[in-house]
Amino acid sequence: MLIGVTGDTHGDTAALRRLAARADVSEWLHTGDFYRDALFLRELSGLPVEAVAGNNDFALDHFAYNKIILRGGSKIWLTHGHKYRDLLAENQRMNADIIVYGHTHVPDIFRREGVLFINPGSPAFPRRGSAKGYAVLTAEEGRAPAARFVALT
């Protein structure tokens, strides 16, 4: 199963249209900032979208800042990440195999203590010289999850 991972879209409809045109994923995870963009991505792509709110989703307190979802035998903690100083420490409570987060606008994919961390960066407003893009998570039963960054062209 290939899962698109994005976030920090901040209302950039052109970026959302480029994401929706990607045919290599079966669903999307959106890390927040802006939550309504996740709804627009679902409409544009016709794919399921799991989303959380971020620090710029001011009037959306009724939306979750954290979600636990199961895909391909892996437990995924989806969060914007702005509420936590140390995601690995917080994961003691969440007990996830994969932590998907945003907030920094900088893509980062790494493993620490057996946990796969995925920050997709931003397809709209990347920071620290990173490219506009998103991540693709491969989650399959019986195989270790993996992820890669994809630059938007």
C-alpha positions as CSV (number, residue, x, y, z in Angstrom):
1,M,0.0,0.0,0.0
2,L,1.4,3.4,-1.0
3,I,0.2,6.3,1.1
4,G,0.8,9.9,0.2
5,V,1.9,12.1,3.2
6,T,1.6,15.9,3.1
7,G,0.9,18.9,5.3
8,D,1.7,22.5,5.9
9,T,-0.2,23.3,2.7
10,H,-1.5,26.7,4.1
11,G,-4.2,27.2,1.5
12,D,-2.1,26.8,-1.6
13,T,-4.6,25.4,-4.0
14,A,-2.0,25.0,-6.8
15,A,0.1,22.7,-4.6
16,L,-3.1,20.7,-3.7
17,R,-3.9,20.3,-7.4
18,R,-0.4,19.0,-8.1
19,L,-0.7,16.5,-5.2
20,A,-4.1,15.3,-6.4
21,A,-2.7,14.6,-9.8
22,R,-0.3,12.0,-8.3
23,A,-1.7,8.6,-9.2
24,D,0.8,6.5,-7.3
25,V,-0.9,6.6,-3.9
26,S,-4.1,5.0,-2.6
27,E,-4.8,7.6,0.1
28,W,-3.4,10.7,1.8
29,L,-2.4,11.6,5.3
30,H,-2.4,15.4,6.0
31,T,-0.4,16.7,9.0
32,G,-2.4,19.9,9.4
33,D,-2.0,23.6,8.6
34,F,-4.6,23.9,7.0
35,Y,-7.2,21.2,7.9
36,R,-9.6,22.4,5.2
37,D,-6.9,21.7,2.6
38,A,-7.2,18.0,3.5
39,L,-10.9,18.2,2.6
40,F,-10.1,19.9,-0.7
41,L,-7.4,17.3,-1.4
42,R,-10.0,14.5,-0.8
43,E,-12.4,16.3,-3.2
44,L,-9.8,16.8,-5.9
45,S,-8.2,13.4,-5.7
46,G,-11.2,11.2,-4.9
47,L,-9.0,9.4,-2.4
48,P,-9.5,8.9,1.3
49,V,-7.7,11.5,3.4
50,E,-6.9,11.2,7.1
51,A,-6.0,14.6,8.7
52,V,-5.3,16.3,11.9
53,A,-5.3,20.0,12.9
54,G,-2.2,22.1,13.2
55,N,-1.2,25.2,15.0
56,N,-2.6,27.4,12.2
57,D,-6.0,25.8,12.4
58,F,-7.2,28.3,14.9
59,A,-11.0,27.9,14.9
60,L,-10.9,24.2,14.5
61,D,-10.5,22.9,18.1
62,H,-13.2,20.3,17.3
63,F,-10.7,18.5,15.0
64,A,-8.2,16.2,16.5
65,Y,-4.5,17.1,16.9
66,N,-3.6,13.4,17.0
67,K,-4.9,10.3,15.3
68,I,-3.8,6.7,15.5
69,I,-4.5,4.7,12.3
70,L,-3.6,1.2,11.3
71,R,-2.2,0.6,7.8
72,G,-0.4,-2.5,6.4
73,G,0.1,-4.0,9.8
74,S,1.7,-0.7,11.2
75,K,0.4,1.6,13.9
76,I,0.7,5.2,12.7
77,W,0.6,8.2,14.9
78,L,-0.5,11.2,12.8
79,T,0.1,14.6,14.4
80,H,1.1,18.1,13.4
81,G,3.8,17.9,16.1
82,H,3.7,21.4,17.4
83,K,2.4,20.4,20.9
84,Y,5.4,18.1,21.6
85,R,9.0,18.9,22.4
86,D,10.0,15.2,22.0
87,L,8.0,13.0,19.7
88,L,9.9,9.9,20.7
89,A,9.2,10.4,24.4
90,E,5.5,11.1,23.7
91,N,5.4,7.9,21.6
92,Q,5.9,6.0,24.9
93,R,2.1,6.7,25.4
94,M,1.1,6.4,21.7
95,N,3.2,3.2,21.1
96,A,3.3,3.8,17.3
97,D,5.5,2.1,14.7
98,I,5.4,5.2,12.6
99,I,5.2,8.9,13.6
100,V,3.9,11.2,10.8
101,Y,4.3,14.8,11.7
102,G,4.7,18.3,10.1
103,H,5.1,21.8,11.4
104,T,8.7,22.4,10.4
105,H,8.1,22.6,6.6
106,V,11.3,20.6,6.2
107,P,11.2,17.0,5.0
108,D,12.8,14.4,7.2
109,I,12.6,10.6,7.2
110,F,14.6,8.6,9.7
111,R,14.4,5.7,12.2
112,R,15.1,6.1,15.9
113,E,14.7,3.3,18.4
114,G,12.8,1.2,15.9
115,V,10.3,3.9,15.0
116,L,10.0,5.4,11.5
117,F,9.6,9.2,11.6
118,I,8.2,10.9,8.5
119,N,7.9,14.7,8.0
120,P,6.8,15.3,4.4
121,G,8.0,19.0,4.4
122,S,5.6,21.3,2.5
123,P,4.4,21.2,-1.1
124,A,3.6,25.0,-0.7
125,F,6.1,26.7,1.5
126,P,9.2,24.7,2.2
127,R,11.9,25.9,4.5
128,R,15.7,25.7,5.0
129,G,16.3,25.3,1.2
130,S,14.2,22.1,0.9
131,A,12.2,21.4,-2.2
132,K,8.4,21.6,-2.4
133,G,7.2,18.0,-2.1
134,Y,5.5,15.2,-0.2
135,A,6.4,11.8,1.2
136,V,5.2,8.3,0.1
137,L,4.9,5.7,2.8
138,T,5.0,2.0,1.9
139,A,3.1,0.0,4.4
140,E,2.6,-3.7,3.7
141,E,1.7,-6.6,6.0
142,G,4.7,-8.6,7.0
143,R,7.3,-6.0,5.7
144,A,9.0,-3.1,7.5
145,P,7.5,0.2,6.6
146,A,9.5,2.5,4.4
147,A,9.2,6.1,3.2
148,R,10.7,8.4,0.6
149,F,10.5,12.1,-0.2
150,V,9.1,13.1,-3.6
151,A,9.9,16.6,-5.0
152,L,7.0,18.3,-6.8
153,T,7.8,19.4,-10.3
